[in-house]
Amino acid sequence: MGRPKIMRQSSRQLFSGLLAFFILFVFLATSISSMRKMPVKDLPHQNKAGHPSGAIVNPVTNNTLGFSKIFVLGLPERTDKRDAFALASILTGFHAEFVDGLRGETIPDQAVPPRVDRKALMESNLGSWRGHMNVIRRIVEEDIETALIMEDDMDWDVRLKTQQLPQIAERARYFWDSGNIPSSPYGDSWDVLWLGHCGEIFPEVLPENEGKPLHPKYIIPNDDTVPPLDKITGLVEFDKYPEFTRWVHVSGGPICSFAYALSQRGARKVLYDLSIDHLGGPFDNALAGFCRDGASGNPDGLRAKCLSVTPPIFFHHRAKGPFKSDSDIQAISSTEWREKGTTENIRWSTTLDAEETRI
């Protein structure tokens, strides 16, 4: 008489177990499907270790933009550029330290890297190289964790702190992430973070990377700080991608060293590679080569880990006045005069906005 009761209980338990399994299966399937469809801009505000990222991102709005220090490099006699930079930076809400550049003629032959033809390099490029190396050596000497180095004629969007840097930092942390909480809002694994350049290519375009796995890219879609297609300049074929897109990606080899950050490890690598060991051309080209070796896995390189932002968020401002004042490296013989300042690739210029509305 007791056997049917046991069978009924077993049937109920089996049914309950199957029902629970079905509910769990539906839940997991739905969750996985949602995660696969999740676009980059909707990534959860957590790092890979599952820690909330709000506390990490917020430092990008401090007075050094999330870096330990900001250095601005330029010739001391170009007080016009320093005046403009000082005003723009204080209006944006960050502090930078000016560092004197120097002219190549002041550098003795003994201080030039091995096998460098200073005549072919040109004295202006030699001086530019040494100015950058002086800042980089200071980063190493003072054991500075991260530093942003900018040239003194930089311009940027008025939304640099409120919009651009938080989005860039969130994506930069996903590269080479160890899973630990990073000490820098941009992550701890990069050597160079290239924020300002004349143009950049994606690393898969490099001939030495043909057939290799693609490096990851993280997009910032519908970025209203990106200029429209007819106003944007660079090496990427922007018209092949959705308009108003910005990328954070592994560097392929940027042109121009407008603005770049170095970690302590990165500063040590660059100091060795571009001064102690050799110098393969003007500073910006040599730094691009350092990053290109890293992107291609060159066994003779220093395994550089470089990230770029494309389009850049810092760009060279051409001030109103004579064209010949634009560059301290290239000689410009033009007698033309610019009636209004201009900055490429910056949609809402801080420098121009200061002139018009914010003072």
C-alpha positions in Angstrom: 0.0 0.0 0.0 2.9 2.4 0.6 4.7 1.9 -2.7 2.4 4.2 -4.9 2.9 7.0 -2.4 6.6 6.8 -2.8 6.2 6.8 -6.6 4.0 9.9 -6.5 6.5 11.7 -4.3 9.3 10.8 -6.7 7.3 12.0 -9.7 6.6 15.3 -8.0 10.3 15.7 -7.2 11.3 14.8 -10.8 8.8 17.3 -12.2 10.0 20.0 -9.8 13.6 19.4 -10.8 12.8 19.5 -14.5 10.9 22.8 -14.0 13.7 24.4 -12.1 16.2 23.3 -14.7 14.0 24.7 -17.5 13.7 28.1 -15.7 17.5 28.2 -15.2 18.1 27.3 -18.8 15.8 30.1 -20.1 17.4 32.6 -17.8 21.0 31.7 -18.8 20.1 31.7 -22.5 18.4 35.1 -22.3 21.4 36.5 -20.3 24.0 35.2 -22.8 21.9 36.5 -25.7 21.7 40.0 -24.2 25.4 40.0 -23.5 26.3 39.1 -27.1 24.1 41.9 -28.4 25.5 44.5 -25.9 27.3 47.3 -27.9 30.6 48.8 -26.7 28.9 52.0 -25.5 26.7 49.9 -23.1 29.4 47.9 -21.5 28.6 47.5 -17.8 30.5 50.0 -15.5 32.8 47.3 -14.1 36.3 46.3 -14.8 37.3 42.8 -15.7 37.6 41.9 -12.0 34.0 42.9 -11.6 34.7 46.1 -9.7 32.6 49.2 -10.3 34.5 51.7 -12.5 33.0 54.9 -11.4 35.7 55.5 -8.7 38.3 54.7 -11.3 37.0 57.0 -14.1 36.4 60.1 -11.9 40.1 61.0 -11.5 40.2 61.9 -15.2 38.4 65.1 -14.2 41.0 66.1 -11.7 43.5 68.9 -12.3 46.0 66.6 -14.0 43.4 64.8 -16.2 43.9 61.5 -14.4 47.7 61.5 -14.9 50.3 62.0 -12.2 51.7 65.1 -14.0 51.2 67.1 -17.1 54.2 68.6 -18.9 54.1 71.2 -21.7 57.2 71.4 -23.9 58.2 74.4 -25.9 60.9 77.0 -26.5 61.0 79.5 -23.6 61.0 82.5 -26.0 57.6 81.5 -27.4 55.7 83.3 -24.7 52.8 83.7 -27.1 52.1 80.0 -27.1 52.5 79.7 -23.3 50.1 82.5 -22.8 47.4 80.8 -25.0 48.0 77.4 -23.3 47.9 78.8 -19.8 44.5 80.5 -20.5 43.0 77.5 -22.2 44.1 75.0 -19.5 42.8 77.1 -16.6 39.4 77.5 -18.4 39.3 73.7 -18.9 40.3 73.1 -15.3 43.7 71.4 -15.3 47.2 72.4 -14.3 50.4 71.8 -16.4 54.0 72.5 -15.9 56.0 74.2 -18.7 59.3 72.7 -19.6 61.9 74.5 -21.7 62.8 73.1 -25.1 66.1 73.8 -26.6 67.8 74.3 -29.9 69.9 71.6 -31.5 72.9 73.8 -31.8 73.4 73.7 -28.1 73.8 69.9 -28.1 77.4 68.6 -28.4 78.3 65.8 -30.7 79.1 63.6 -27.8 75.5 63.8 -26.5 74.0 62.7 -29.9 72.9 59.0 -30.0 75.2 56.5 -31.9 75.2 56.6 -35.7 73.0 59.7 -36.0 73.9 62.1 -38.8 73.0 65.4 -37.2 73.2 67.2 -40.5 70.7 64.9 -42.1 68.5 65.0 -39.0 68.6 68.8 -38.9 69.3 70.9 -35.8 65.7 71.7 -35.3 64.7 68.1 -35.1 67.7 67.3 -32.8 66.6 70.1 -30.4 63.0 68.8 -30.4 64.3 65.2 -29.7 66.4 66.4 -26.7 63.6 68.4 -25.3 61.3 65.4 -25.2 64.1 63.2 -23.8 64.7 65.7 -21.0 61.1 65.4 -19.9 61.1 61.6 -20.3 64.3 61.4 -18.2 62.7 63.4 -15.5 59.7 61.0 -15.4 62.2 58.2 -14.9 64.3 60.1 -12.3 61.4 61.2 -10.2 59.6 57.8 -10.5 56.5 59.5 -11.8 53.7 56.8 -12.4 52.1 58.4 -15.4 52.7 61.7 -17.2 51.0 63.5 -20.2 53.5 65.4 -22.4 52.1 68.0 -24.7 53.5 70.5 -27.2 52.8 74.1 -26.3 50.5 74.9 -29.2 47.9 72.3 -28.4 44.1 72.8 -28.5 41.3 70.6 -27.4 37.5 70.4 -27.2 35.7 72.2 -24.4 34.2 68.8 -23.4 37.6 67.2 -22.8 37.0 66.5 -19.1 33.3 66.1 -19.1 32.9 63.7 -22.0 36.0 62.7 -24.0 38.4 61.5 -21.3 35.9 59.4 -19.2 34.9 57.5 -22.4 38.5 57.0 -23.5 39.6 55.9 -20.0 36.9 53.3 -19.8 37.9 51.7 -23.1 41.7 51.9 -22.5 41.4 49.8 -19.4 40.2 46.8 -21.4 43.6 46.4 -23.2 46.0 43.9 -21.6 44.0 44.1 -18.4 45.4 41.9 -15.6 42.0 41.8 -13.8 43.3 43.8 -10.8 41.9 47.2 -9.9 44.2 49.6 -11.8 45.9 52.5 -10.1 45.5 54.7 -13.2 42.0 55.5 -14.6 43.4 54.6 -18.1 44.7 51.2 -16.9 48.1 50.0 -15.9 49.3 48.0 -18.8 50.2 50.5 -21.5 53.6 52.1 -22.2 52.4 55.0 -24.5 48.9 56.5 -24.7 48.8 58.7 -27.9 46.1 61.3 -27.5 47.3 63.9 -30.1 48.7 63.2 -33.5 48.6 64.3 -37.2 47.3 61.0 -38.3 47.3 57.3 -37.4 46.6 53.9 -39.1 45.2 50.8 -37.6 47.9 48.1 -37.0 46.3 45.6 -39.3 47.2 47.9 -42.3 50.9 47.5 -41.6 52.4 45.1 -44.2 54.2 43.1 -41.5 50.9 42.3 -39.9 49.3 40.8 -43.0 47.6 37.5 -42.1 48.0 38.0 -38.3 45.1 38.2 -35.8 43.5 41.6 -35.6 44.2 43.8 -32.6 41.1 44.8 -30.7 39.5 48.2 -31.1 36.9 49.9 -28.8 34.6 52.4 -30.4 33.0 55.5 -29.1 29.9 55.7 -31.4 27.8 58.8 -32.1 30.5 61.0 -30.5 29.3 64.6 -31.0 32.9 65.8 -30.3 34.1 64.2 -33.6 33.9 66.6 -36.5 31.7 65.7 -39.6 33.4 63.8 -42.4 34.1 66.9 -44.5 36.0 68.5 -41.6 38.0 65.6 -40.3 41.7 64.9 -41.3 44.0 61.9 -40.8 45.1 58.6 -42.4 42.1 56.5 -41.7 39.5 56.3 -44.4 36.8 57.7 -42.2 34.1 57.6 -44.9 34.1 53.8 -44.7 32.8 53.9 -41.1 29.8 55.5 -39.4 30.1 59.2 -39.0 31.1 60.6 -35.6 33.0 57.5 -34.6 36.1 57.6 -32.4 38.4 54.6 -31.7 40.7 53.6 -28.9 43.1 51.1 -30.5 46.6 49.6 -30.6 48.9 52.1 -32.3 50.0 51.4 -35.8 52.5 54.3 -36.0 51.1 57.8 -35.5 52.6 60.9 -37.1 53.4 63.9 -34.9 53.9 63.8 -31.1 51.3 66.5 -30.3 50.2 64.9 -27.0 51.2 61.5 -25.6 51.2 59.9 -22.1 53.9 57.6 -20.7 53.7 55.2 -17.9 56.9 54.8 -15.7 57.7 51.5 -17.5 57.0 53.2 -20.9 59.3 56.1 -20.0 62.1 53.8 -19.2 61.7 51.9 -22.5 61.6 55.1 -24.6 64.6 56.6 -22.8 66.6 53.5 -23.7 65.3 53.0 -27.2 65.4 56.6 -28.4 68.5 57.8 -26.6 70.9 55.3 -25.1 70.5 52.7 -27.9 69.9 54.6 -31.1 67.7 57.3 -32.7 65.9 56.4 -35.9 65.0 59.9 -37.1 63.0 62.9 -35.8 61.5 62.2 -32.4 57.9 61.7 -33.5 58.9 59.2 -36.2 61.2 57.3 -33.8 58.4 57.1 -31.2 56.1 55.8 -33.9 58.7 53.2 -34.8 58.9 52.1 -31.2 55.1 51.6 -31.1 55.0 50.0 -34.6 57.6 47.4 -33.4 55.2 46.6 -30.5 52.2 46.3 -32.7 54.0 43.9 -35.1 55.7 41.9 -32.4 59.2 42.7 -33.7 61.6 40.4 -31.8 64.2 43.2 -31.9 61.9 45.7 -30.2 61.1 46.2 -26.5 57.5 44.8 -26.6 56.0 48.2 -26.6 52.4 48.5 -25.6 51.0 51.6 -27.3 47.4 52.8 -27.5 46.1 55.6 -29.8 42.9 57.6 -29.9 41.6 58.2 -33.5 40.6 60.9 -34.4 42.9 62.6 -31.9 41.6 64.8 -29.0 44.5 67.2 -29.0 45.7 69.0 -32.2 48.0 71.8 -33.2 46.4 75.2 -33.1 47.3 77.7 -35.8 46.9 81.1 -34.2 45.9 84.3 -36.0 48.9 86.2 -37.3 51.7 85.3 -39.6 51.9 81.8 -41.0 55.7 81.7 -40.3 54.9 81.6 -36.5 53.2 78.2 -36.8 56.2 76.0 -36.3 59.5 76.1 -34.4 60.9 73.1 -36.2 60.0 73.7 -39.8 61.1 76.9 -41.5 58.1 78.7 -43.1 58.9 81.4 -45.6 55.4 82.5 -46.3 54.4 86.1 -45.8 50.7 85.3 -45.5 48.6 86.4 -42.6 45.9 84.5 -40.8 43.0 86.7 -39.7 41.4 84.0 -37.4 42.9 81.1 -35.6 42.0 77.5 -36.6 42.4 74.0 -35.2 41.8 70.8 -37.3 39.9 67.9 -35.9 38.6 69.8 -32.8 34.9 70.5 -33.0 34.5 73.0 -30.3 37.9 74.6 -29.8 38.8 75.7 -26.3 41.3 78.3 -27.6 38.8 79.9 -30.0 36.0 79.6 -27.4 38.2 81.5 -25.0 38.5 84.3 -27.5 34.8 84.5 -28.1 32.8 83.7 -25.0 34.5 82.3 -21.9 37.0 85.0 -20.6 
